[in-house]
Protein backbone atom coordinates (compact mmCIF):
# COMPACT_ATOMS: atom_id res chain seq x y z
CA UNK A 1 0.00 0.00 0.00
CA UNK A 2 1.15 3.49 -0.74
CA UNK A 3 1.80 5.66 2.28
CA UNK A 4 -0.25 8.76 3.12
CA UNK A 5 -3.06 8.25 0.58
CA UNK A 6 -5.55 6.23 2.63
CA UNK A 7 -7.96 7.75 5.19
CA UNK A 8 -7.58 6.88 8.86
CA UNK A 9 -9.57 3.78 9.84
CA UNK A 10 -10.26 3.91 13.54
CA UNK A 11 -13.00 3.31 16.11
CA UNK A 12 -16.13 5.47 16.02
CA UNK A 13 -19.36 5.32 18.03
CA UNK A 14 -22.55 5.33 15.94
CA UNK A 15 -25.53 6.51 17.97
CA UNK A 16 -29.21 6.06 17.06
CA UNK A 17 -30.93 8.58 19.32
CA UNK A 18 -34.47 7.51 18.39
CA UNK A 19 -33.84 3.95 19.61
CA UNK A 20 -31.33 4.74 22.35
CA UNK A 21 -28.71 2.44 20.79
CA UNK A 22 -25.00 3.06 20.44
CA UNK A 23 -22.46 0.74 18.91
CA UNK A 24 -18.71 0.92 18.48
CA UNK A 25 -17.15 -0.03 15.19
CA UNK A 26 -14.37 1.02 12.89
CA UNK A 27 -14.93 3.58 10.17
CA UNK A 28 -13.17 6.19 8.06
CA UNK A 29 -15.79 8.79 9.04
CA UNK A 30 -15.18 11.16 11.91
CA UNK A 31 -17.65 12.95 14.11
CA UNK A 32 -17.16 16.42 15.53
CA UNK A 33 -18.28 15.34 19.02
CA UNK A 34 -16.79 12.73 21.32
CA UNK A 35 -18.38 10.39 23.83
CA UNK A 36 -16.97 8.25 26.61
CA UNK A 37 -17.49 4.54 25.91
CA UNK A 38 -17.88 1.75 28.48
CA UNK A 39 -14.14 0.96 28.33
CA UNK A 40 -13.35 4.47 29.62
CA UNK A 41 -11.92 5.74 26.34
CA UNK A 42 -13.31 8.69 24.38
CA UNK A 43 -14.32 8.10 20.77
CA UNK A 44 -15.78 10.32 18.04
CA UNK A 45 -19.55 9.93 17.76
CA UNK A 46 -21.76 10.04 14.67
CA UNK A 47 -25.53 10.39 15.12
CA UNK A 48 -27.60 8.33 12.68
CA UNK A 49 -31.32 8.63 12.00
CA UNK A 50 -31.99 4.95 11.27
CA UNK A 51 -30.28 1.78 12.44
CA UNK A 52 -31.23 -1.89 12.50
CA UNK A 53 -33.07 -1.26 15.78
CA UNK A 54 -35.25 1.58 14.47
CA UNK A 55 -35.71 0.64 10.78
CA UNK A 56 -39.29 -0.51 10.04
CA UNK A 57 -38.15 -3.48 7.95
CA UNK A 58 -36.08 -4.97 10.78
CA UNK A 59 -38.50 -4.13 13.59
CA UNK A 60 -41.56 -5.66 11.92
CA UNK A 61 -43.43 -2.35 11.79
CA UNK A 62 -43.27 -2.20 8.00
CA UNK A 63 -46.50 -1.28 6.28
CA UNK A 64 -47.89 -4.15 4.23
CA UNK A 65 -50.04 -3.10 1.31
CA UNK A 66 -53.42 -4.70 0.86
CA UNK A 67 -52.86 -5.91 -2.71
CA UNK A 68 -56.12 -7.87 -2.87
CA UNK A 69 -58.07 -4.74 -1.98
CA UNK A 70 -56.19 -2.72 -4.58
CA UNK A 71 -56.95 -5.28 -7.30
CA UNK A 72 -60.65 -5.30 -6.44
CA UNK A 73 -60.73 -1.51 -6.45
CA UNK A 74 -59.11 -1.49 -9.91
CA UNK A 75 -61.59 -4.05 -11.25
CA UNK A 76 -64.58 -2.09 -9.91
CA UNK A 77 -63.29 1.11 -11.42
CA UNK A 78 -62.43 -0.18 -14.90
CA UNK A 79 -64.80 -3.06 -15.35
CA UNK A 80 -67.39 -0.86 -17.05
CA UNK A 81 -70.39 -2.23 -15.20
CA UNK A 82 -70.11 -5.71 -16.69
CA UNK A 83 -69.63 -8.62 -14.35
CA UNK A 84 -67.48 -11.50 -15.41
N, C-alpha and C positions, 0 to 999 in steps of 0.2 A: 504494500500500500504506500502511496505517496504521502509524505509528511505534510501537515498543515493545510490539507484541502478538505478534510472531513469534519462535520460538525461534532461537537462534544456529545457523547452518549452517556448520560448519567441518570441517577434516580430522581424521579419527580412524583409528587403526590397529585393524583387526579381526584377531584372532589365533586360529587353530585349533591348539590345542596338540597334539591327537591326530595331526594330519598334519604339524605343523611348518611351517605356512603362515601368513604375515602379509600383509595387503594394506592399502593406504592408500586411503581414499575419504572423501567428505564425508558427514556425517550430523548429525542434530540430537541424537543421543545423546552422552553424555559418560561416560567411564570415570573411576574414582577413581585409577587408576595412570597413569603416563606411561612412554613408551619412546622411546629415541633411534632415529630412522629413518636410512636410508642417506644422506639429504641433510644430516645433522648436526643437524636440528631435533628437538625433543621434542614428541610428540603424545600425547593421551590414548589408552589402549588398552582395548579391550573383548574379553574372551575369549569365544569362541563354541564350542559343543559340536560343531556340524556345519557344514561348508562344502561347496562343490562338490568339493573334493578328498577329503573323507572320507565323503560321503553315498553309501550303497550304490547308489542309482539311477544316479548319475553315474560311479561307479567300476567298474560292471559286476559288483559282488558281490551284486546283488539276488537274493533267493531266488525261484526260479521254481517255482510249484506244479505238481505232476504232475496235471493235470486229467484225463487219460485214466485214470490209476490211481484217482482219486477216483470217476469215473463207474462204472468196473467194480466197485469196492467197494460202491457204492450199489446197483447192479443185483444183485449177489450177495446182499446183505442183504435186499432187499425184493422179490425175484423170487418168492419163495414156493416154490422148488423146481422150478418149471416152466421149461423151456428154450424159448426162442422161436427 
